[in-house]
Amino acid sequence: MRTWIPDSRNFAYLNWKQVDALPRDTTLLILPTAAIEQHGHHLPLATDTLINNLLLGRALELLPAELPIYALPPICYGKSNEHIGFPGTLSVSASTFMAVVRDLGSSVHAAGFRKLVLYNSHGGNTALVDVMARDLRAEFGLRTFWMGASGGAKFEGINPQEAKYGFHANEAETAILLAATPEFVDTSAYTVNYIARVEDETLLRPENGAANFAWLTRDIAPSGVMGDPTPATAENGERWIAAAAQRAAAVIEEMFHYENHFKP
């Protein structure tokens, strides 16, 4: 898998003596969580994993060189059962995903480290990393954080419909890969599907409503796309990558410096 993680920030490139020399109380380890799943006719299965690695790598380049912050190898497989029925989707169960995160957290704790970030780029994992951050805190006393890969950056220029209901293989994902890996984007194969319309004022929604309904991609998007990739440009992609990297770097640095009254 292609990587943008700087060699100096790649935990797996260290030997065990170098790991042993790291300051246990302050070193911040980042565990990327992503997915391998269908992304319509125009994007690769690895879209979430590529975007995760790209944004994290660009963010790490912006951090002060002296801070001991390292990216762990990613968990490439996620809970992707919303995309069942599409060839190529490789999904693990919620219990499997959580067990892997728990065991890796146990290893981090056993090595004496105290701070762990779950860095997620797949919507199907979101609820699970939220649960696991607290479980790792409760079981191992780790100072555990979780964040979305963009760090909450706002992508300027996306219309309201796309911003609210462009969930998957959308304008933003397409633009980011057009900027970073254009050879993996088939611009002749765009399709458009939306799970809901922004102008519909209903209490029951697919996400963030007074009540939400469970959905599968095949229910509403025969092509696998939820959103509109057609306006995507490499120029916007590079602009959004830079915005996300800057925001993510700021969040990660704040995590590094975070202190509280917890007594692990």
Backbone bond lengths (Angstrom), bond angles and torsions (degrees), N, CA, C in turn:
res aa  C-N    CA-C-N  psi(-1)  N-CA   C-N-CA  omega(-1)  CA-C   N-CA-C  phi
1 M - - - 1.465 - - 1.526 109.24 -
2 R 1.316 116.85 135.11 1.464 121.18 178.67 1.529 110.48 -61.57
3 T 1.323 116.01 145.10 1.458 119.27 179.58 1.517 111.14 -132.83
4 W 1.339 114.49 143.53 1.459 121.98 172.57 1.529 109.96 -113.17
5 I 1.323 117.66 5.30 1.464 120.92 178.92 1.523 108.87 -68.65
6 P 1.336 118.95 125.37 1.474 119.23 177.37 1.532 110.37 -59.69
7 D 1.318 116.78 140.24 1.467 120.46 -179.17 1.527 111.18 -54.25
8 S 1.313 116.38 -37.27 1.460 120.10 -177.00 1.520 113.33 -70.51
9 R 1.332 116.93 -13.04 1.468 121.84 179.91 1.528 112.28 -109.53
10 N 1.314 117.15 4.68 1.464 121.19 -175.80 1.525 109.81 -92.51
11 F 1.311 116.59 108.08 1.463 122.48 -176.04 1.525 111.28 -57.39
12 A 1.326 116.93 -37.62 1.459 120.77 -176.56 1.520 113.11 -69.88
13 Y 1.326 118.10 -13.66 1.456 120.95 177.87 1.528 112.80 -87.76
14 L 1.327 117.03 -6.33 1.458 120.56 176.46 1.525 110.22 -81.84
15 N 1.331 116.61 154.36 1.466 118.40 168.62 1.531 108.40 -95.10
16 W 1.318 116.63 172.62 1.463 117.42 -170.80 1.528 112.88 -69.10
17 K 1.320 116.94 -26.95 1.463 119.34 176.64 1.536 110.99 -69.67
18 Q 1.327 115.78 -36.74 1.457 118.93 175.63 1.521 110.95 -66.92
19 V 1.316 116.85 -39.58 1.469 120.46 176.24 1.520 109.74 -63.05
20 D 1.327 116.48 -42.31 1.461 120.71 -178.19 1.526 112.01 -62.69
21 A 1.319 116.87 -25.16 1.465 120.99 -178.56 1.528 113.19 -85.26
22 L 1.330 117.88 -7.39 1.462 120.33 -178.75 1.528 110.60 -71.96
23 P 1.324 117.83 144.55 1.466 120.40 176.84 1.529 110.64 -69.27
24 R 1.322 116.52 117.82 1.462 120.21 -172.07 1.530 113.24 -66.90
25 D 1.312 117.59 -37.94 1.456 120.24 -173.83 1.526 113.38 -74.18
26 T 1.319 117.01 -27.29 1.464 118.97 -173.08 1.517 114.20 -109.64
27 T 1.328 119.34 -24.46 1.467 120.77 -178.22 1.522 110.73 -57.28
28 L 1.318 115.94 132.43 1.459 122.10 178.70 1.523 108.56 -108.58
29 L 1.325 116.24 121.32 1.464 122.22 178.55 1.525 109.10 -105.24
30 I 1.324 116.07 137.38 1.465 121.59 -175.60 1.528 108.66 -117.78
31 L 1.327 116.36 121.08 1.465 122.08 179.37 1.525 108.78 -104.71
32 P 1.343 118.15 107.03 1.463 120.44 177.73 1.534 110.93 -73.78
33 T 1.329 116.08 138.27 1.463 121.46 174.94 1.518 108.04 -126.63
34 A 1.323 116.12 130.84 1.462 119.75 -173.16 1.536 109.46 -145.70
35 A 1.322 116.72 -143.95 1.467 120.58 -176.51 1.520 109.80 -162.43
36 I 1.327 114.08 160.29 1.467 123.50 167.77 1.522 105.51 -124.31
37 E 1.324 116.86 107.32 1.473 119.53 -171.45 1.527 109.44 -159.06
38 Q 1.325 114.49 162.98 1.458 119.65 179.63 1.527 111.41 -58.41
39 H 1.314 115.98 141.14 1.469 122.94 174.90 1.523 109.42 -133.93
40 G 1.324 114.58 54.61 1.453 119.39 178.47 1.509 112.85 71.06
41 H 1.337 114.49 -165.64 1.458 120.22 -178.28 1.517 112.17 -83.69
42 H 1.338 118.05 -12.21 1.464 118.99 -166.86 1.523 115.01 -114.48
43 L 1.345 118.72 -11.40 1.461 121.03 -178.65 1.524 110.92 -121.36
44 P 1.329 117.85 154.66 1.468 121.02 -177.04 1.529 112.25 -76.91
45 L 1.319 115.00 161.80 1.460 121.50 176.86 1.523 111.81 -58.59
46 A 1.306 117.29 -30.23 1.474 122.50 -175.00 1.523 113.13 -85.09
47 T 1.317 118.82 12.20 1.467 121.20 -173.69 1.524 112.80 -50.86
48 D 1.331 117.98 -51.98 1.468 120.26 -176.96 1.531 111.61 -63.55
49 T 1.320 116.49 -37.76 1.462 120.55 -179.66 1.529 111.01 -70.52
50 L 1.333 116.74 -41.12 1.463 120.28 177.26 1.526 111.37 -63.01
51 I 1.321 117.25 -45.70 1.460 121.11 -179.51 1.524 110.58 -64.53
52 N 1.321 116.95 -41.27 1.462 121.38 177.71 1.519 110.04 -57.39
53 N 1.320 116.03 -51.53 1.465 121.04 -177.00 1.521 111.53 -65.07
54 L 1.322 116.44 -41.25 1.466 121.61 -179.80 1.523 111.21 -62.44
55 L 1.336 117.17 -51.92 1.466 120.03 -176.03 1.520 111.21 -67.43
56 L 1.342 116.83 -39.59 1.457 119.32 177.95 1.530 110.51 -65.61
57 G 1.321 116.66 -44.56 1.462 119.53 179.54 1.517 112.41 -60.22
58 R 1.334 116.03 -44.55 1.462 119.40 178.98 1.525 111.23 -65.53
59 A 1.341 117.60 -36.61 1.462 121.06 177.54 1.522 111.21 -65.69
60 L 1.328 116.69 -43.56 1.463 120.12 -178.62 1.522 111.58 -63.05
61 E 1.322 117.39 -31.76 1.466 120.45 178.11 1.523 112.12 -64.29
62 L 1.330 117.37 -23.10 1.458 121.46 -176.58 1.528 113.21 -88.83
63 L 1.322 117.47 -9.04 1.463 120.69 -176.23 1.526 111.41 -81.30
64 P 1.323 117.67 149.95 1.465 119.86 174.96 1.534 111.03 -55.40
65 A 1.302 116.56 133.15 1.465 121.47 -172.61 1.521 113.01 -61.51
66 E 1.334 117.29 -26.90 1.461 119.93 -175.54 1.518 113.91 -78.86
67 L 1.337 118.40 -11.50 1.469 119.97 -177.69 1.527 110.00 -77.82
68 P 1.341 118.84 128.82 1.470 121.14 178.55 1.532 110.83 -79.93
69 I 1.317 114.67 86.03 1.459 122.41 -179.83 1.524 107.46 -127.86
70 Y 1.330 116.37 127.25 1.459 120.78 -173.27 1.525 111.22 -135.11
71 A 1.326 115.00 144.10 1.459 121.77 173.81 1.521 109.30 -91.22
72 L 1.319 116.45 128.15 1.453 121.84 171.88 1.524 109.14 -80.15
73 P 1.332 118.47 160.71 1.465 119.29 173.18 1.523 110.20 -58.40
74 P 1.330 117.95 144.34 1.464 120.34 -172.65 1.523 113.37 -77.87
75 I 1.323 114.38 155.06 1.461 121.55 164.30 1.528 105.72 -89.59
76 C 1.312 116.57 101.96 1.466 120.67 -174.00 1.523 113.25 -78.61
77 Y 1.330 117.30 -23.83 1.459 120.51 -177.11 1.519 109.36 -98.49
78 G 1.340 116.06 131.97 1.450 120.66 -177.98 1.516 111.82 -125.59
79 K 1.333 114.74 -178.50 1.462 120.45 174.36 1.523 107.55 -80.75
80 S 1.314 114.20 98.35 1.465 121.54 -172.58 1.520 112.37 -117.67
81 N 1.347 117.11 29.71 1.462 117.68 -175.31 1.518 113.54 -70.75
82 E 1.357 118.08 -9.16 1.457 118.84 171.80 1.529 111.24 -66.59
83 H 1.337 116.00 -17.12 1.466 120.85 -179.19 1.531 112.65 -108.42
84 I 1.324 116.88 19.71 1.466 118.74 176.51 1.527 109.45 -63.23
85 G 1.321 115.04 147.79 1.459 120.32 -179.25 1.513 113.19 95.66
86 F 1.339 117.67 -9.23 1.463 121.60 176.00 1.528 108.76 -103.81
87 P 1.333 118.41 123.16 1.463 120.12 179.07 1.525 111.53 -57.08
88 G 1.335 115.02 137.25 1.453 121.09 178.00 1.508 114.22 103.07
89 T 1.324 117.97 -23.42 1.463 120.17 178.48 1.520 109.77 -66.53
90 L 1.327 116.16 126.51 1.460 122.77 178.03 1.527 107.72 -117.54
91 S 1.324 115.82 103.36 1.459 121.26 -172.41 1.519 111.15 -114.14
92 V 1.331 115.28 147.42 1.466 120.93 170.13 1.522 107.93 -114.28
93 S 1.317 116.01 158.59 1.459 120.16 179.15 1.522 110.30 -72.76
94 A 1.327 114.79 162.67 1.466 119.52 176.48 1.520 110.55 -58.00
95 S 1.328 117.13 -41.75 1.466 119.83 -177.56 1.518 111.53 -67.44
96 T 1.338 117.23 -37.55 1.467 119.87 177.63 1.529 110.69 -66.36
97 F 1.305 116.34 -47.65 1.464 120.06 179.81 1.525 110.45 -57.78
98 M 1.319 116.68 -47.20 1.458 120.61 -177.60 1.524 111.12 -66.71
99 A 1.335 116.79 -35.58 1.460 119.78 178.53 1.529 111.35 -65.85
100 V 1.332 116.85 -39.75 1.468 119.88 178.29 1.530 110.41 -65.08
101 V 1.326 116.68 -45.67 1.472 119.54 178.69 1.522 110.17 -62.04
102 R 1.333 116.64 -41.34 1.468 120.52 179.69 1.519 110.43 -62.05
103 D 1.332 117.66 -44.63 1.461 120.57 -177.51 1.528 111.65 -68.09
104 L 1.325 117.04 -36.74 1.457 119.14 176.40 1.530 110.61 -68.61
105 G 1.316 116.39 -37.90 1.460 119.31 174.14 1.518 111.61 -61.48
106 S 1.326 116.26 -39.05 1.460 120.83 176.80 1.521 110.79 -61.67
107 S 1.328 117.26 -40.51 1.463 120.84 178.81 1.520 111.62 -65.66
108 V 1.330 115.93 -41.61 1.468 120.22 177.51 1.528 109.92 -60.56
109 H 1.325 116.01 -44.40 1.463 120.89 179.14 1.531 111.20 -64.58
110 A 1.326 116.69 -43.10 1.463 120.54 -178.65 1.525 111.86 -62.93
111 A 1.333 116.86 -29.26 1.465 120.79 178.14 1.525 111.99 -80.83
112 G 1.328 116.98 -3.13 1.455 120.89 175.67 1.511 115.77 93.65
113 F 1.348 116.84 3.07 1.461 118.91 179.83 1.526 110.40 -79.62
114 R 1.323 115.81 156.78 1.456 120.45 -171.11 1.520 114.53 -119.90
115 K 1.343 117.39 -16.52 1.463 119.96 -173.53 1.531 110.59 -126.27
116 L 1.341 115.24 129.25 1.464 120.98 -178.06 1.523 109.13 -138.61
117 V 1.334 115.49 134.40 1.462 122.31 175.96 1.526 108.95 -111.92
118 L 1.321 116.83 130.86 1.460 122.18 169.27 1.528 106.28 -95.96
119 Y 1.335 115.79 114.23 1.472 122.75 -170.93 1.525 107.87 -111.30
120 N 1.324 117.19 102.83 1.454 121.29 -165.28 1.527 113.33 -111.32
121 S 1.335 115.66 139.78 1.462 120.83 178.30 1.528 112.78 -127.33
122 H 1.328 118.11 14.99 1.461 121.24 -179.74 1.522 109.86 -128.08
123 G 1.335 116.03 123.63 1.455 120.62 -176.49 1.515 114.28 -58.59
124 G 1.327 117.19 -34.01 1.456 120.02 -179.48 1.512 113.88 -66.53
125 N 1.349 117.15 -17.10 1.466 121.08 178.68 1.524 113.09 -92.04
126 T 1.327 117.45 -10.81 1.461 120.57 -166.98 1.522 112.86 -57.35
127 A 1.324 116.77 -50.51 1.471 119.45 -178.96 1.524 110.83 -62.72
128 L 1.318 117.22 -33.47 1.461 120.93 -176.41 1.524 111.66 -73.56
129 V 1.331 117.76 -40.61 1.464 117.97 179.19 1.526 110.65 -69.92
130 D 1.317 117.00 -29.45 1.464 120.33 174.49 1.529 110.07 -62.27
131 V 1.326 115.94 -47.57 1.467 120.50 178.10 1.521 110.99 -62.88
132 M 1.332 116.61 -45.46 1.455 119.71 -174.27 1.526 112.88 -69.15
133 A 1.324 117.49 -32.16 1.463 119.30 177.45 1.523 109.79 -58.27
134 R 1.317 116.53 -44.35 1.467 119.29 179.97 1.526 111.25 -72.86
135 D 1.333 117.09 -38.28 1.466 119.21 179.72 1.531 111.36 -63.75
136 L 1.319 117.46 -40.04 1.463 120.16 178.03 1.523 110.71 -66.37
137 R 1.313 115.91 -36.57 1.464 119.48 175.20 1.524 110.70 -62.81
138 A 1.333 116.40 -44.46 1.463 120.65 -176.23 1.524 112.19 -70.90
139 E 1.345 117.28 -41.25 1.459 120.02 -173.92 1.525 112.81 -81.26
140 F 1.324 116.78 -39.24 1.467 119.60 -171.22 1.532 114.11 -115.93
141 G 1.323 117.06 -6.09 1.453 118.77 -178.15 1.516 113.83 73.07
142 L 1.341 117.00 13.89 1.460 119.93 178.05 1.525 110.26 -69.16
143 R 1.314 116.25 141.86 1.456 119.28 165.72 1.526 105.81 -78.17
144 T 1.320 115.18 102.79 1.455 120.58 -171.94 1.523 109.74 -111.69
145 F 1.329 115.25 135.97 1.453 122.81 179.57 1.527 108.03 -125.69
146 W 1.326 116.57 156.38 1.463 118.00 168.10 1.520 109.09 -140.54
147 M 1.334 114.73 149.64 1.457 120.34 -176.36 1.520 110.09 -152.67
148 G 1.331 115.68 155.12 1.445 120.62 169.32 1.516 109.84 -77.12
149 A 1.316 115.93 155.57 1.464 120.23 -171.58 1.524 112.86 -62.46
150 S 1.331 118.59 -29.56 1.456 120.43 -178.56 1.517 112.74 -84.55
151 G 1.321 117.96 -6.08 1.457 120.79 -178.09 1.513 113.55 66.96
152 G 1.343 116.33 17.42 1.459 119.73 -178.88 1.510 114.17 83.54
153 A 1.322 117.85 14.21 1.466 120.88 179.34 1.529 110.58 -62.45
154 K 1.316 115.98 144.41 1.455 122.56 175.73 1.528 109.26 -91.16
155 F 1.323 115.44 127.38 1.456 120.06 179.34 1.531 108.39 -93.70
156 E 1.309 116.24 100.72 1.459 121.38 -175.79 1.524 110.93 -68.92
157 G 1.337 114.63 140.97 1.453 120.19 174.67 1.513 114.72 100.92
158 I 1.330 117.78 -4.02 1.469 120.71 177.57 1.527 108.40 -86.56
159 N 1.323 117.37 132.65 1.462 120.27 -177.30 1.525 110.94 -70.23
160 P 1.335 118.27 159.95 1.469 121.20 -174.10 1.527 114.10 -58.32
161 Q 1.334 118.15 -38.33 1.462 120.53 179.49 1.533 110.78 -62.38
162 E 1.315 115.70 -46.48 1.464 120.40 -179.55 1.519 111.22 -68.50
163 A 1.332 116.37 -39.16 1.465 119.86 -179.51 1.521 111.39 -62.49
164 K 1.331 117.33 -34.36 1.468 120.07 -176.39 1.514 112.59 -89.64
165 Y 1.323 117.45 -39.30 1.461 119.98 -172.45 1.529 113.93 -123.55
166 G 1.321 117.71 13.23 1.461 120.01 171.64 1.517 108.85 -86.06
167 F 1.325 116.89 84.49 1.464 122.52 -170.39 1.527 114.22 -86.92
168 H 1.340 116.65 -32.23 1.471 117.62 -161.89 1.517 110.05 -156.64
169 A 1.360 116.07 130.35 1.467 121.35 -176.99 1.522 109.60 55.80
170 N 1.311 115.41 37.86 1.453 123.59 -169.42 1.532 111.42 -92.37
171 E 1.324 115.68 -166.17 1.465 119.29 179.61 1.516 112.21 -62.32
172 A 1.336 117.22 -45.06 1.461 120.07 -175.74 1.527 111.56 -65.28
173 E 1.336 117.29 -49.32 1.469 119.58 -179.75 1.526 110.76 -60.89
174 T 1.322 115.96 -41.16 1.462 119.92 -179.20 1.526 111.00 -65.61
175 A 1.328 116.81 -43.88 1.465 120.31 -179.86 1.525 111.58 -63.58
176 I 1.324 116.69 -40.99 1.470 120.18 -179.45 1.526 110.44 -62.66
177 L 1.340 117.16 -42.70 1.462 118.18 178.64 1.528 112.26 -74.48
178 L 1.320 117.93 -29.29 1.471 119.10 173.15 1.527 110.47 -60.72
179 A 1.334 116.08 -35.12 1.461 119.80 179.02 1.521 112.34 -77.21
180 A 1.334 116.78 -38.19 1.466 120.81 -170.78 1.520 113.49 -96.95
181 T 1.329 117.29 -41.45 1.471 121.71 -176.24 1.534 109.35 -139.47
182 P 1.311 118.57 64.96 1.468 120.12 -175.65 1.525 113.74 -59.56
183 E 1.319 116.08 -24.92 1.468 119.02 179.78 1.517 112.88 -66.27
184 F 1.330 117.57 -15.63 1.469 121.63 -179.89 1.530 113.13 -97.12
185 V 1.322 117.84 1.84 1.468 121.81 -177.42 1.525 109.38 -109.35
186 D 1.330 116.04 123.05 1.466 121.41 177.32 1.527 108.25 -96.88
187 T 1.310 116.26 93.68 1.461 120.52 -174.87 1.526 113.06 -70.35
188 S 1.321 117.65 -9.23 1.474 120.72 178.04 1.524 112.03 -87.64
189 A 1.344 116.97 -2.27 1.465 120.14 -170.88 1.536 113.29 -118.77
190 Y 1.315 117.27 22.86 1.464 119.84 -179.09 1.532 111.22 -65.93
191 T 1.330 115.57 141.21 1.461 122.77 170.46 1.524 107.72 -134.38
192 V 1.330 116.50 161.42 1.462 121.38 -176.22 1.529 109.27 -130.43
193 N 1.332 115.99 127.97 1.469 122.33 172.72 1.525 108.00 -145.30
194 Y 1.318 116.99 143.36 1.456 121.82 172.44 1.518 109.80 -128.04
195 I 1.326 115.49 141.73 1.458 120.78 179.73 1.527 111.43 -80.13
196 A 1.326 117.41 -20.44 1.468 122.43 178.90 1.520 107.93 -161.40
197 R 1.339 115.80 167.82 1.453 121.96 178.25 1.518 110.26 -110.00
198 V 1.310 116.20 139.76 1.454 120.91 -175.45 1.525 111.83 -64.14
199 E 1.336 117.34 -27.46 1.456 120.03 -177.99 1.533 113.16 -80.06
200 D 1.330 117.13 -10.64 1.467 120.56 179.12 1.520 109.84 -78.10
201 E 1.331 116.72 114.59 1.463 121.19 -179.65 1.529 108.86 -92.68
202 T 1.310 116.48 90.89 1.462 121.08 179.71 1.521 109.59 -127.44
203 L 1.324 115.43 152.88 1.458 120.43 176.71 1.518 111.58 -79.73
204 L 1.336 116.01 -29.79 1.463 121.62 -178.77 1.519 108.66 -93.78
205 R 1.330 116.15 118.89 1.458 120.98 -175.47 1.523 110.73 -134.01
206 P 1.340 116.72 167.22 1.467 119.02 175.35 1.518 112.44 -73.73
207 E 1.334 117.01 -27.84 1.466 121.89 -179.56 1.527 108.43 -149.55
208 N 1.334 116.30 144.71 1.462 122.33 169.33 1.526 114.33 58.08
209 G 1.329 116.85 34.69 1.453 120.63 175.84 1.514 111.45 -103.02
210 A 1.342 115.89 178.25 1.459 119.68 171.99 1.524 109.63 -60.08
211 A 1.323 115.47 -33.89 1.466 123.55 170.33 1.519 106.70 -142.59
212 N 1.312 116.38 146.42 1.461 121.46 -178.29 1.518 110.79 -117.15
213 F 1.331 116.19 147.63 1.458 119.50 174.63 1.525 110.05 -105.78
214 A 1.323 116.19 143.69 1.461 121.15 177.04 1.528 109.05 -73.51
215 W 1.322 115.53 138.82 1.453 119.29 -178.75 1.526 110.50 -138.02
216 L 1.303 114.22 155.76 1.456 123.28 169.82 1.517 107.67 -117.25
217 T 1.301 117.13 146.43 1.459 120.52 -177.13 1.515 111.59 -56.79
218 R 1.309 117.17 -38.94 1.471 120.11 -177.43 1.522 111.97 -66.28
219 D 1.346 117.70 -17.46 1.459 119.95 177.94 1.517 111.93 -64.54
220 I 1.321 117.01 -33.08 1.464 119.28 -170.80 1.522 114.23 -131.94
221 A 1.314 118.14 -8.16 1.465 119.53 -173.96 1.520 110.29 -137.59
222 P 1.325 118.29 86.99 1.465 120.07 -179.11 1.514 113.88 -56.98
223 S 1.333 117.85 -29.17 1.464 120.66 -179.31 1.519 112.35 -84.80
224 G 1.347 116.87 -13.35 1.459 120.86 -177.11 1.510 114.62 92.96
225 V 1.325 117.50 -3.32 1.462 121.88 -179.48 1.523 109.97 -94.70
226 M 1.330 116.69 135.09 1.462 121.21 170.25 1.518 107.12 -123.82
227 G 1.331 114.68 94.83 1.447 121.39 -174.86 1.512 109.63 140.42
228 D 1.314 115.42 -169.14 1.463 121.77 -178.27 1.525 109.41 -131.04
229 P 1.329 117.80 103.01 1.471 120.19 -179.21 1.523 113.89 -80.56
230 T 1.330 118.64 -8.10 1.464 119.99 -168.86 1.526 114.62 -62.64
231 P 1.349 120.73 -31.42 1.474 118.00 178.51 1.525 114.04 -79.49
232 A 1.320 118.49 -2.58 1.466 121.14 -172.17 1.523 111.77 -62.48
233 T 1.341 115.29 138.56 1.464 121.11 175.22 1.524 109.22 -134.89
234 A 1.315 115.59 153.12 1.459 120.16 176.91 1.525 110.66 -64.86
235 E 1.331 117.24 -33.54 1.459 120.58 179.56 1.526 111.10 -62.91
236 N 1.336 116.28 -46.40 1.461 119.12 175.75 1.522 110.79 -64.56
237 G 1.323 116.48 -39.00 1.456 120.09 179.13 1.513 111.94 -58.06
238 E 1.322 117.57 -46.12 1.461 120.60 179.56 1.520 110.62 -65.51
239 R 1.318 117.33 -38.15 1.461 120.81 178.28 1.527 110.58 -64.29
240 W 1.330 116.32 -41.91 1.467 119.97 -179.03 1.530 111.51 -72.96
241 I 1.323 117.40 -34.40 1.472 120.30 174.41 1.524 109.79 -59.73
242 A 1.321 116.38 -47.00 1.468 120.53 -178.74 1.523 111.10 -62.62
243 A 1.338 116.77 -41.89 1.461 120.28 179.55 1.524 111.12 -65.17
244 A 1.338 116.30 -42.90 1.462 120.26 180.00 1.523 111.19 -66.61
245 A 1.331 116.87 -41.51 1.467 120.26 -179.57 1.519 110.73 -63.64
246 Q 1.317 116.56 -43.32 1.466 119.98 -179.70 1.520 110.74 -63.86
247 R 1.314 116.45 -44.28 1.464 120.29 179.59 1.524 110.81 -66.40
248 A 1.342 117.57 -46.15 1.462 120.79 -179.72 1.521 111.09 -61.88
249 A 1.331 117.06 -39.60 1.470 120.16 178.38 1.521 110.66 -61.42
250 A 1.325 116.77 -41.28 1.464 120.04 179.43 1.517 111.17 -64.60
251 V 1.330 116.95 -40.80 1.465 120.97 178.95 1.527 110.46 -65.57
252 I 1.333 116.87 -45.31 1.462 121.11 -178.97 1.527 110.60 -62.84
253 E 1.322 116.96 -42.04 1.465 118.98 179.20 1.530 110.73 -64.89
254 E 1.330 117.08 -37.05 1.463 119.38 176.76 1.528 110.56 -65.03
255 M 1.317 117.27 -38.51 1.461 120.49 175.49 1.531 110.73 -61.39
256 F 1.325 115.89 -42.85 1.468 119.31 -179.78 1.524 110.87 -58.28
257 H 1.318 117.06 -41.53 1.462 121.00 -175.54 1.529 112.64 -87.45
258 Y 1.332 116.63 -2.89 1.455 120.05 -174.51 1.530 111.52 -65.91
259 E 1.297 115.25 128.92 1.461 121.66 173.83 1.522 107.78 -134.41
260 N 1.317 116.00 150.33 1.453 120.78 176.47 1.512 108.60 -151.36
261 H 1.292 116.51 -166.43 1.459 120.51 -175.56 1.529 112.60 -97.41
262 F 1.340 116.62 13.86 1.461 118.46 177.59 1.521 109.94 -62.70
263 K 1.305 116.18 145.63 1.454 121.97 175.43 1.524 108.77 -121.14
264 P 1.374 116.37 86.71 1.478 118.69 -177.29 1.515 112.57 -58.13
